[in-house]
Amino acid sequence: MTPPIRPPAKISLEKAAKAYGPRVLLDGVSLGVGERQRIGVVGRNGAGKSTLAAILAGAVQPDSAGLPGRPAFARVPAANR
């Protein structure tokens, strides 16, 4: 049986990392959220939930993200804005 074809993600992040000083909040985080999908992010206080949301919203730049040769940022394809 062939798996269903997934449409491209509306919001995606690949191998993101973010630290504030010695505190690493995100390390190698990848995420794709498609149209009409909902996600929940749970974790302890200070674990990086708000930082992840801020990166996905474009308010905060990750320290590193993407694939080699690609820019480091969360993206929302222009056609989906």
DRENTORKOL-3810 file (N, C-alpha, C; in nm, 4 decimals):
REM DRENTORKOL-3810
@n.u->0.0833; n.v->-0.1177; n.w->0.0000; ca.u->0.0000; ca.v->0.0000; ca.w->0.0000; c.u->0.0880; c.v->0.1243; c.w->0.0000
@n.u->0.0600; n.v->0.2166; n.w->-0.0865; ca.u->0.1373; ca.v->0.3403; ca.w->-0.0982; c.u->0.0895; c.v->0.4403; c.w->0.0067
@n.u->0.1843; n.v->0.5006; n.w->0.0819; ca.u->0.1422; ca.v->0.6001; ca.w->0.1807; c.u->0.0840; c.v->0.7224; c.w->0.1113
@n.u->-0.0055; n.v->0.7944; n.w->0.1796; ca.u->-0.0642; ca.v->0.9134; ca.w->0.1174; c.u->0.0417; c.v->1.0205; c.w->0.0943
@n.u->0.0223; n.v->1.0994; n.w->-0.0105; ca.u->0.1149; ca.v->1.2088; ca.w->-0.0404; c.u->0.0785; c.v->1.3267; c.w->0.0482
@n.u->0.1785; n.v->1.3770; n.w->0.1194; ca.u->0.1550; ca.v->1.4910; ca.w->0.2068; c.u->0.1822; c.v->1.6210; c.w->0.1327
@n.u->0.0934; n.v->1.7183; n.w->0.1464; ca.u->0.1219; ca.v->1.8486; ca.w->0.0861; c.u->0.2374; c.v->1.9140; c.w->0.1608
@n.u->0.3053; n.v->2.0097; n.w->0.0983; ca.u->0.4167; ca.v->2.0751; ca.w->0.1662; c.u->0.3699; c.v->2.1456; c.w->0.2926
@n.u->0.4587; n.v->2.1524; n.w->0.3899; ca.u->0.4262; ca.v->2.2172; ca.w->0.5162; c.u->0.4051; c.v->2.3669; c.w->0.4966
@n.u->0.3110; n.v->2.4231; n.w->0.5690; ca.u->0.2876; ca.v->2.5675; ca.w->0.5671; c.u->0.3972; c.v->2.6387; c.w->0.6461
@n.u->0.4397; n.v->2.5760; n.w->0.7534; ca.u->0.5483; ca.v->2.6277; ca.w->0.8363; c.u->0.6447; c.v->2.5124; c.w->0.8581
@n.u->0.7723; n.v->2.5372; n.w->0.8386; ca.u->0.8683; ca.v->2.4303; ca.w->0.8633; c.u->0.9954; c.v->2.4856; c.w->0.9255
@n.u->1.0617; n.v->2.3990; n.w->0.9962; ca.u->1.1872; ca.v->2.4313; ca.w->1.0626; c.u->1.2706; c.v->2.3051; c.w->1.0583
@n.u->1.3959; n.v->2.3175; n.w->1.0211; ca.u->1.4812; ca.v->2.1995; ca.w->1.0080; c.u->1.6087; c.v->2.2157; c.w->1.0885
@n.u->1.6321; n.v->2.1226; n.w->1.1780; ca.u->1.7555; ca.v->2.1143; ca.w->1.2566; c.u->1.7905; c.v->2.2463; c.w->1.3245
@n.u->1.6930; n.v->2.3034; n.w->1.3924; ca.u->1.7130; ca.v->2.4338; ca.w->1.4578; c.u->1.7821; c.v->2.4184; c.w->1.5921
@n.u->1.8645; n.v->2.5164; n.w->1.6229; ca.u->1.9311; ca.v->2.5222; ca.w->1.7524; c.u->1.9233; c.v->2.6645; c.w->1.8046
@n.u->1.9059; n.v->2.6772; n.w->1.9354; ca.u->1.9022; ca.v->2.8091; ca.w->1.9982; c.u->1.9499; c.v->2.7949; c.w->2.1419
@n.u->2.0417; n.v->2.8820; n.w->2.1789; ca.u->2.0922; ca.v->2.8855; ca.w->2.3159; c.u->2.0989; c.v->3.0296; c.w->2.3611
@n.u->2.0819; n.v->3.0488; n.w->2.4893; ca.u->2.1022; ca.v->3.1789; ca.w->2.5520; c.u->2.2155; c.v->3.1592; c.w->2.6515
@n.u->2.3329; n.v->3.2086; n.w->2.6133; ca.u->2.4513; ca.v->3.1831; ca.w->2.6960; c.u->2.4787; c.v->3.0341; c.w->2.6991
@n.u->2.5062; n.v->2.9792; n.w->2.8168; ca.u->2.5357; ca.v->2.8350; ca.w->2.8250; c.u->2.4101; c.v->2.7472; c.w->2.8225
@n.u->2.2917; n.v->2.8078; n.w->2.8319; ca.u->2.1673; ca.v->2.7304; ca.w->2.8375; c.u->2.1159; c.v->2.6995; c.w->2.6966
@n.u->2.1206; n.v->2.5732; n.w->2.6596; ca.u->2.0720; ca.v->2.5283; ca.w->2.5289; c.u->1.9228; c.v->2.4973; c.w->2.5411
@n.u->1.8418; n.v->2.5674; n.w->2.4628; ca.u->1.6972; ca.v->2.5452; ca.w->2.4660; c.u->1.6515; c.v->2.4528; c.w->2.3543
@n.u->1.7058; n.v->2.4700; n.w->2.2344; ca.u->1.6697; ca.v->2.3858; ca.w->2.1208; c.u->1.7975; c.v->2.3310; c.w->2.0589
@n.u->1.7960; n.v->2.2039; n.w->2.0259; ca.u->1.9136; ca.v->2.1415; ca.w->1.9665; c.u->1.8693; c.v->2.0372; c.w->1.8641
@n.u->1.8740; n.v->2.0737; n.w->1.7354; ca.u->1.8372; ca.v->1.9807; ca.w->1.6296; c.u->1.6873; c.v->1.9609; c.w->1.6148
@n.u->1.6086; n.v->2.0641; n.w->1.6411; ca.u->1.4626; ca.v->2.0541; ca.w->1.6336; c.u->1.4157; c.v->2.0682; c.w->1.4885
@n.u->1.3346; n.v->1.9731; n.w->1.4439; ca.u->1.2731; ca.v->1.9792; ca.w->1.3115; c.u->1.1223; c.v->1.9681; c.w->1.3292
@n.u->1.0496; n.v->2.0477; n.w->1.2506; ca.u->0.9053; ca.v->2.0523; ca.w->1.2660; c.u->0.8428; c.v->2.0978; c.w->1.1352
@n.u->0.7334; n.v->2.0361; n.w->1.0986; ca.u->0.6553; ca.v->2.0807; ca.w->0.9839; c.u->0.5082; c.v->2.0804; c.w->1.0219
@n.u->0.4393; n.v->2.1889; n.w->0.9935; ca.u->0.2972; ca.v->2.2004; ca.w->1.0252; c.u->0.2236; c.v->2.2316; c.w->0.8964
@n.u->0.1331; n.v->2.1445; n.w->0.8594; ca.u->0.0576; ca.v->2.1611; ca.w->0.7360; c.u->-0.0701; c.v->2.2404; c.w->0.7565
@n.u->-0.1324; n.v->2.2721; n.w->0.6450; ca.u->-0.2585; ca.v->2.3459; ca.w->0.6486; c.u->-0.3613; c.v->2.2692; c.w->0.7297
@n.u->-0.4324; n.v->2.3394; n.w->0.8143; ca.u->-0.5387; ca.v->2.2852; ca.w->0.8992; c.u->-0.4874; c.v->2.1901; c.w->1.0068
@n.u->-0.3589; n.v->2.1781; n.w->1.0238; ca.u->-0.3041; ca.v->2.0969; ca.w->1.1327; c.u->-0.2894; c.v->2.1822; c.w->1.2571
@n.u->-0.3017; n.v->2.1195; n.w->1.3702; ca.u->-0.2806; ca.v->2.1854; ca.w->1.4981; c.u->-0.1777; c.v->2.1048; c.w->1.5750
@n.u->-0.0946; n.v->2.1756; n.w->1.6474; ca.u->0.0049; ca.v->2.1074; ca.w->1.7283; c.u->-0.0031; c.v->2.1600; c.w->1.8704
@n.u->0.0479; n.v->2.0832; n.w->1.9622; ca.u->0.0618; ca.v->2.1254; ca.w->2.1011; c.u->0.2072; c.v->2.1071; c.w->2.1409
@n.u->0.2585; n.v->2.1994; n.w->2.2166; ca.u->0.3964; ca.v->2.1912; ca.w->2.2638; c.u->0.3909; c.v->2.1960; c.w->2.4155
@n.u->0.4412; n.v->2.0929; n.w->2.4782; ca.u->0.4404; ca.v->2.0865; ca.w->2.6242; c.u->0.5830; c.v->2.0712; c.w->2.6749
@n.u->0.6063; n.v->2.1184; n.w->2.7934; ca.u->0.7377; ca.v->2.1052; ca.w->2.8546; c.u->0.7448; c.v->2.1873; c.w->2.9815
@n.u->0.8522; n.v->2.1699; n.w->3.0526; ca.u->0.8731; ca.v->2.2416; ca.w->3.1778; c.u->0.8976; c.v->2.3896; c.w->3.1507
@n.u->0.8805; n.v->2.4701; n.w->3.2534; ca.u->0.9125; ca.v->2.6123; ca.w->3.2432; c.u->1.0589; c.v->2.6276; c.w->3.2043
@n.u->1.0844; n.v->2.7150; n.w->3.1067; ca.u->1.2215; ca.v->2.7393; ca.w->3.0636; c.u->1.2774; c.v->2.6370; c.w->2.9672
@n.u->1.1922; n.v->2.5472; n.w->2.9171; ca.u->1.2397; ca.v->2.4400; ca.w->2.8286; c.u->1.2535; c.v->2.4833; c.w->2.6830
@n.u->1.1971; n.v->2.6010; n.w->2.6458; ca.u->1.2120; ca.v->2.6490; ca.w->2.5095; c.u->1.0843; c.v->2.6546; c.w->2.4283
@n.u->0.9698; n.v->2.6349; n.w->2.4915; ca.u->0.8418; ca.v->2.6370; ca.w->2.4186; c.u->0.8166; c.v->2.7732; c.w->2.3538
@n.u->0.8305; n.v->2.8787; n.w->2.4305; ca.u->0.8076; ca.v->3.0133; ca.w->2.3770; c.u->0.9135; c.v->3.0506; c.w->2.2745
@n.u->1.0349; n.v->3.0056; n.w->2.2964; ca.u->1.1421; ca.v->3.0313; ca.w->2.1997; c.u->1.1110; c.v->2.9628; c.w->2.0681
@n.u->1.0627; n.v->2.8400; n.w->2.0715; ca.u->1.0239; ca.v->2.7684; ca.w->1.9501; c.u->0.9130; c.v->2.8442; c.w->1.8777
@n.u->0.8118; n.v->2.8892; n.w->1.9515; ca.u->0.7021; ca.v->2.9643; ca.w->1.8899; c.u->0.7530; c.v->3.0947; c.w->1.8283
@n.u->0.8443; n.v->3.1626; n.w->1.8969; ca.u->0.8993; ca.v->3.2877; ca.w->1.8449; c.u->0.9818; c.v->3.2644; c.w->1.7185
@n.u->1.0537; n.v->3.1543; n.w->1.7126; ca.u->1.1306; ca.v->3.1206; ca.w->1.5917; c.u->1.0354; c.v->3.0913; c.w->1.4768
@n.u->0.9316; n.v->3.0135; n.w->1.5034; ca.u->0.8343; ca.v->2.9820; ca.w->1.3979; c.u->0.7627; c.v->3.1070; c.w->1.3485
@n.u->0.7405; n.v->3.2037; n.w->1.4366; ca.u->0.6745; ca.v->3.3292; ca.w->1.3992; c.u->0.7693; c.v->3.4259; c.w->1.3307
@n.u->0.8986; n.v->3.3965; n.w->1.3344; ca.u->0.9970; ca.v->3.4841; ca.w->1.2719; c.u->1.0424; c.v->3.5980; c.w->1.3609
@n.u->1.0029; n.v->3.5973; n.w->1.4875; ca.u->1.0406; ca.v->3.7034; ca.w->1.5807; c.u->1.1813; c.v->3.6831; c.w->1.6379
@n.u->1.2297; n.v->3.5601; n.w->1.6366; ca.u->1.3621; ca.v->3.5264; ca.w->1.6887; c.u->1.4342; c.v->3.4423; c.w->1.5845
@n.u->1.5606; n.v->3.4725; n.w->1.5588; ca.u->1.6429; ca.v->3.3921; ca.w->1.4673; c.u->1.7039; c.v->3.2762; c.w->1.5454
@n.u->1.6988; n.v->3.1548; n.w->1.4917; ca.u->1.7700; ca.v->3.0449; ca.w->1.5563; c.u->1.9209; c.v->3.0649; c.w->1.5391
@n.u->1.9984; n.v->3.0056; n.w->1.6278; ca.u->2.1438; ca.v->3.0123; ca.w->1.6133; c.u->2.1882; c.v->2.9380; c.w->1.4882
@n.u->2.1206; n.v->2.8292; n.w->1.4581; ca.u->2.1462; ca.v->2.7551; ca.w->1.3341; c.u->2.0197; c.v->2.6780; c.w->1.2987
@n.u->2.0015; n.v->2.6549; n.w->1.1705; ca.u->1.8869; ca.v->2.5776; ca.w->1.1217; c.u->1.9045; c.v->2.5536; c.w->0.9737
@n.u->1.8218; n.v->2.4676; n.w->0.9187; ca.u->1.8238; ca.v->2.4412; ca.w->0.7756; c.u->1.9201; c.v->2.3303; c.w->0.7395
@n.u->1.9352; n.v->2.3120; n.w->0.6118; ca.u->2.0250; ca.v->2.2113; ca.w->0.5584; c.u->2.1510; c.v->2.2798; c.w->0.5075
@n.u->2.2623; n.v->2.2081; n.w->0.4934; ca.u->2.3837; ca.v->2.2716; ca.w->0.4422; c.u->2.3563; c.v->2.3456; c.w->0.3115
@n.u->2.4036; n.v->2.4687; n.w->0.3032; ca.u->2.3831; ca.v->2.5483; ca.w->0.1835; c.u->2.2533; c.v->2.6255; c.w->0.1803
@n.u->2.1712; n.v->2.6106; n.w->0.2821; ca.u->2.0438; ca.v->2.6835; ca.w->0.2884; c.u->2.0504; c.v->2.7844; c.w->0.4018
@n.u->1.9756; n.v->2.8938; n.w->0.3912; ca.u->1.9756; ca.v->2.9928; ca.w->0.4983; c.u->1.9129; c.v->2.9372; c.w->0.6256
@n.u->1.9509; n.v->2.9941; n.w->0.7382; ca.u->1.9011; ca.v->2.9478; ca.w->0.8677; c.u->1.7821; c.v->3.0326; c.w->0.9102
@n.u->1.6622; n.v->2.9804; n.w->0.8930; ca.u->1.5435; ca.v->3.0499; ca.w->0.9406; c.u->1.4230; c.v->2.9583; c.w->0.9294
@n.u->1.3220; n.v->2.9912; n.w->1.0064; ca.u->1.1932; ca.v->2.9240; ca.w->0.9903; c.u->1.1296; c.v->2.9885; c.w->0.8677
@n.u->1.0525; n.v->2.9138; n.w->0.7935; ca.u->0.9968; ca.v->2.9727; ca.w->0.6731; c.u->0.8484; c.v->2.9454; c.w->0.6604
@n.u->0.7828; n.v->3.0411; n.w->0.6046; ca.u->0.6449; ca.v->3.0273; ca.w->0.5617; c.u->0.6482; c.v->3.0568; c.w->0.4131
@n.u->0.6236; n.v->2.9572; n.w->0.3267; ca.u->0.6301; ca.v->2.9824; ca.w->0.1830; c.u->0.5446; c.v->3.1030; c.w->0.1437
@n.u->0.5953; n.v->3.1855; n.w->0.0536; ca.u->0.5293; ca.v->3.3092; ca.w->0.0138; c.u->0.3848; c.v->3.2863; c.w->-0.0320
@n.u->0.3617; n.v->3.1765; n.w->-0.0981; ca.u->0.2266; ca.v->3.1473; ca.w->-0.1486; c.u->0.1281; c.v->3.1209; c.w->-0.0356
@n.u->0.1794; n.v->3.0934; n.w->0.0847; ca.u->0.0928; ca.v->3.0564; ca.w->0.1970; c.u->0.0747; c.v->3.1705; c.w->0.2970
@n.u->0.1311; n.v->3.2859; n.w->0.2709; ca.u->0.1198; ca.v->3.3972; ca.w->0.3667; c.u->-0.0105; c.v->3.4682; c.w->0.3532
END
